[in-house]
Amino acid sequence: MIDPVLIRKHSPTTKMHRTSGIQQRREAGRQLYQALEVPVCRLVAGRLIMLYDDVFTTGTTLNAVARRLREAGAAAVTGLTLARQGWRKY
């Protein structure tokens, strides 16, 4: 855990792996974005921040976190993932 906390999720949200279809993913992303807060903006203001996510599925999680950090004043936010979920066959 990072101390002090740079970004915090203050309420539960829908898990991305439980969504199917673009509408459900958009709603989950909206919920996540609304549940995030940057408690102390001066800690991120003007900084270059790298986000780490273990698995990239849709990019919705990284996007929501990056948006909150940029709103708090981060100069740039970059995402790094270790794996990409396989494409679904429809």
N, C-alpha and C positions, 0 to 999 in steps of 0.2 A: 504494500500500500504506500502511496505517496503521501508524505506529510509535509506541508499542509495539503489538503485536498484541493485540486485545481478545478474539478468538475464533479458534480454530485447528482445522482438520480434520486429524487425525493418521493417518488411514488411508483407503484408497480405498473408494468406495461405488458402488452401482448408479446410473446416470444416470436421472433421472426420465423423460426422453423415451423411454427404452427399456422402460418399464413399460406394461402394459395391464391393466386391471382393478383393482378396489379392493384385492385381496389383495396383488398385486405392489407397488402404491403404498404400502400400509401397511408392507410389509417394507422397501422402500427408505427410507421415513421413519424406521423403527426403526434401520436401519443408519446413516443419517446422524446421527441423534441420538446414537448410541453413539460415533460417530467424532469428535464435537465436544468441545472443552474450552475453558474460559476460564482461561488460564494465571495471570492475576493478578486475582483477584476484586475487590480494592479499586479497580481502575480502572473497574469498572462499577457497584459498589455505590451505591445511591441515585440513580443517573442515569436520565434519560429518554433512551432510545436509539431512533433511527430506522434501520431496515434498508432497504436498497435492493436490489431484484431487477429485472433487466431485463424478464423475462417471467413472468407469473403463469400457472401451469398448473393445479396442484391446491392450492397453498398449503402443501404438505408441507414444502418447504425452509424457507420463512419460519417455519412453526410450530416446526420442530426447532431452528432457531437462536434464536428467541424464547424457547423453553422453557429452553435452556441459559443464556441471558443472565439470565432471571428467577431461575433457580436460583442464579446467581452473585451475586444481590442487586440487579439492575437494578430501579428503581422501576416503570418501564413500558417496553414495547417496542412500537413502531408500525412497520408495514410500508408501503413505497411501491414500486409497480411502474409501469413505463412502458407496458406492453402486456399484454393478456390473450390467451392462446391461444384460438382459436376453438373452439366446442363441437363435439365429434365427433358424427357421425351414425351411429347404431348400426343 
